[in-house]
Every structure is written in structure tokens, then in C-alpha cells.
Amino acid sequence: MTSVSQARARDLLRRELTDILRREVQDPRAALASIADLTLSADRAHARVRLSVLGDDQERQAAIRAVCRAAGFIRGRLGRRLRLRRTPELHFELYRGAEHAERIDQILSEL
């Protein structure tokens, strides 16, 4: 069970990361990504950020690469904005939940 402060920190991170991706990362491919899920480790040292990207597989991979390349910049901006004791290390990955749901719907409709 997550504590209230843990949930609050996670929500704040999500809000700030969204803003940084939209407004401060110069690569336009990064702006195609939206945060689908964010999990924060118990010690708040690591944040796993699952990104949802519209487009074909090639566009998704390009957007994830762009965000991963900008991870140091994003973490620095996050540290300046939040003034946390420790800015979490960011781990970005592609969220495929929508694809899986689509595939399940397709399979069910074929039954």
C-alpha cells in the first residue's frame, strides 16, 4: 500500500514530467509521448515511466529513443523544479496497454 506522501510525490512527478516533455524538450518526437503510468520506488530513488505514443511502431520507437536521449536533461529540469532531496533516476519504457487491449478485442470479436 502506498502512503499519501508517496502518492502525492508520484502525482507531482507525473505532472511536472508531462510539462517538461511538452514544453522544454526540443525534440518534437518527445512531444508525441504521454505518460501512461509512473511508478516510484519506495526510497524515491527511481521512477519507471511508461509512455504511450500514437503512431506506428517505428514512430513509437523513435519517440522513446528521443525521450531516453533527453533523460539527463529532463531529470535536471525536474530537480530544479521540485527541489527534492534526491531527484529520482528516470527509466522510460514504451507502454503497450492499448495495443494489448486492441488485440484482445480483436480476438474476442472473432469468437
C-alpha positions in Angstrom: 0.0 0.0 0.0 1.4 3.4 -0.9 1.4 6.2 1.6 -0.3 9.5 1.0 3.1 11.3 0.6 4.3 8.6 -1.8 1.1 9.1 -3.9 1.5 12.9 -3.7 5.1 12.7 -4.9 4.2 10.4 -7.8 1.4 12.7 -8.9 3.7 15.7 -8.7 6.4 13.9 -10.7 3.9 12.9 -13.3 2.5 16.5 -13.7 6.0 18.0 -13.9 7.3 15.4 -16.3 4.3 16.0 -18.6 5.0 19.7 -18.7 8.7 19.2 -19.3 8.1 16.8 -22.2 5.6 19.2 -23.8 7.4 22.5 -23.3 11.1 22.0 -22.7 12.4 19.0 -24.6 13.4 20.4 -28.1 12.9 17.1 -30.0 9.4 17.2 -31.5 9.2 13.3 -31.3 9.3 13.6 -27.5 6.1 15.7 -27.5 4.3 12.7 -29.1 4.7 10.8 -25.9 2.3 10.9 -23.0 2.7 9.4 -19.6 0.5 6.3 -19.2 1.9 5.1 -15.9 4.5 6.2 -13.4 5.8 4.1 -10.5 8.1 5.4 -7.9 10.4 3.2 -5.8 9.9 3.2 -2.0 13.0 5.2 -1.4 12.1 7.6 -4.3 15.5 7.0 -6.0 14.0 5.5 -9.2 10.9 6.3 -11.3 9.7 4.0 -14.0 7.8 6.0 -16.6 5.7 4.1 -19.1 5.0 6.2 -22.2 2.1 5.9 -24.6 2.9 7.1 -28.1 0.4 7.3 -31.0 1.6 6.2 -34.4 3.1 3.1 -36.0 5.8 1.0 -34.4 8.6 3.0 -36.0 7.3 6.3 -34.7 6.8 4.9 -31.2 10.4 3.6 -31.1 11.7 7.0 -32.4 9.7 8.8 -29.7 11.0 6.5 -26.9 14.6 6.9 -28.2 14.2 10.7 -28.2 12.9 10.8 -24.6 15.7 8.4 -23.4 18.3 10.6 -25.0 16.8 13.6 -23.2 16.6 11.8 -19.8 19.5 13.6 -18.3 18.1 17.0 -19.3 14.6 16.0 -18.1 16.0 14.9 -14.7 17.9 18.1 -14.3 14.8 20.2 -15.1 12.8 18.1 -12.7 15.4 18.6 -9.9 15.3 22.4 -10.4 11.5 22.5 -10.3 10.9 20.2 -7.4 13.9 20.8 -5.2 13.7 17.3 -3.8 16.4 15.8 -1.6 17.1 13.3 -4.3 15.8 13.6 -7.9 14.8 10.1 -9.0 16.6 8.4 -11.8 14.2 8.1 -14.7 13.6 4.9 -16.6 11.5 5.3 -19.7 9.7 2.4 -21.5 7.0 2.0 -24.0 3.5 1.3 -22.7 1.7 -1.2 -24.9 -1.5 -1.5 -22.9 -3.7 0.0 -25.7 -2.2 -2.4 -28.2 -2.9 -5.4 -26.0 -6.5 -4.2 -25.3 -7.0 -3.8 -29.1 -5.6 -7.3 -29.7 -7.9 -8.8 -27.1 -10.9 -7.1 -28.6 -10.0 -8.4 -32.0 -9.7 -12.0 -30.6 -13.0 -11.7 -28.8 -14.8 -10.4 -31.9 -13.5 -13.4 -33.9 -15.1 -15.9 -31.4 
